[in-house]
Amino acid sequence: MSLPSNEIVDYAFARVLFPGLAKPRDPQSHKGTHGTLAIIGGAAGMSGAIVLAGRAAIKQGAGKVHLGFLQAQLPIAYDFEQPELMLAKADDLLQRTDIDAWVIGCGLGQSQDAHECVQRCLNLKTDTPLLLDADGLNLLAKSQALQAGLTQSTSPKILTPHEAEAARILNIDIADVKQYRQAAAKELATTFAAWVVLKGAASIICSPQGEFSINPSGNAALATAGSGDVLSGLCGSLLAQGLEIDQAVRGAVWIHGAAADLAVHASSKKHRIGPIGFTAHEIIDFARHIRNQVAYGHE
């Protein structure tokens, strides 16, 4: 895919706001330098979700990306489009001790096995960042035990709900979340001592202390299946690479939205995609392009 570099994305703004994104690679670095990410999910019939997250993560610069499928047997031998991804069963991946960041929930399902996967992640005795998304959040909403485990976990935590998921966790009507988005994000963040990304138009990012910001990038093209899985992969990748958590969370949300802006509003018509029919996997290459523009300033 040939990608444009133009005035649609404010790279200078990004370099000031996200200095972690603007740091070029050390010429002496290697794959081990850039972090190891583990993504748990991909129950039967939902393998695509974890693959989308993994592809986004590897193309955003993570050194190594492991996918842990919640299936008795791996659905594929390897990802034919992204063979760099390393595939395993979730149970095996959860036993590794060399992980720099965890993402759990993409296509995980809501079975008892899925519940146990989330519980095991919360029980890991580590300070490794943990991002909970999608079915991980739905399981959280239904389980007092998981909510207690999340509260007690000392790992840096990130929750990325859309409005319906936030309403389930808070046990309130979705209309109330829609009307009081900032309050909902703050309640989730302070209750679980977690960073929260309340997704939607003008996504709200809230720190565990209740301080929030509103993401300026993005458009309706992101309202597509798998978009949230891509965001989880982007954020997990930045966390694994060692960015400070505020930079990783805010930066990932901004890149995700900026990718859609670049796709939809590119000055050259031949580069425009969407907003109608824009698909989640198309976000990934635009996001990689933007990261490199921020870091190397080629616009």
Secondary structure, 3 states (H helix, E strand, C coil): CCCCCCCCCCHHHHHHHCCCCCCCCCCCCCHHHHCEEEEEECCCCCHHHHHHHHHHHHHCCCCEEEEEECCCCCCCCCCCCCCCCEEEEHHHHCCCCCCCEEEEEECCCCCHHHHHHHHHHHHCCCCCCEEECCHHHHHHHHCHHHHHHHHHCCCCEEECCCHHHHHHHHCCCHHHHHHCHHHHHHHHHHHHCCEEEECCCCCEEECCCCCEEECCCCCHHHCCCCHHHHHHHHHHHHHHCCCCHHHHHHHHHHHHHHHHHHHHHCCCHHHCCCCCCCCHHHHHHHHHHHHHHHHHCCC
